[in-house]
Amino acid sequence: MSERPRILVCDDEPQIVRALRVILRDAGFEALTAASGQEALDRAAVRPPEAAILDLMLPDIDGIEVTRRLREWSEMPIVVLSAVGEEDRKVEALAAGADDYVTKPFGPRELVARLQAALRRARPESEEPAISLDGLEIDLAARIVRRDGTDIHLTPTEFDLLRVLVRNRGRLMTHRALLVEVWGIEYEDDLQVLRAHIANLRRKIEPPGEHVFIRTDPGVGYRFTST
């Protein structure tokens, strides 16, 4: 019998933790639970999970800071789960490296679907192209990105977004096309998610202050330069 994928669950509300444990168990996962940000970081370090579901409001350090610290060493998919629905906080969580943001109260099926989508995005692709362009090296099959010979750390979602742009390089990809292909049909109008991840991706792969590789077509979408 194969081991169930481990999902780190960090929430200081016992009833939410119990519910998530059941939801994940029924979906074929094993929940590793923590009631504080530091406990979550300790558990992840000792027994690295396949993904994490983090509450935003925690008794010690918040979910955004936990996300930042996890991103220092891990590419695991991270879903932030919170009752805080303000756009600024969502963007802050995504900028810190979260792959998705689910607002409480949530539907179990939706949460599982988003977690599974994040895990799919984190899996390596086969028979993907490798390109070298003005100091930027991208090997999609090996999931390696380098800038001037230095490895660039991308989250699973950032990498998947780059993959879609690179596979369609030279073509204008509309906002909706990118959102549907990377995040799913339920995100087709969620421009703040796309803009936050494009900003993160540009910050990591572009020369400072320049948009050399990812070009913007205002109000329409983005394209990855083909030359």
Secondary structure, 3 states (H helix, E strand, C coil): CCCCCEEEEECCCHHHHHHHHHHHHHCCCEEEEECCHHHHHHHHHHCCCCEEEEECCCCCCCHHHHHHHHHCCCCCCEEEEECCCCHHHHHHHHHCCCCEEEECCCCHHHHHHHHHHHHHHHCCCCCCCEEEECCEEEECCCCEEEECCEECCCCHHHHHHHHHHHHCCCCCEEHHHHHHHHCCHHHCCCHHHHHHHHHHHHHHHCCCCCCCCEEEECCCEEEECCC
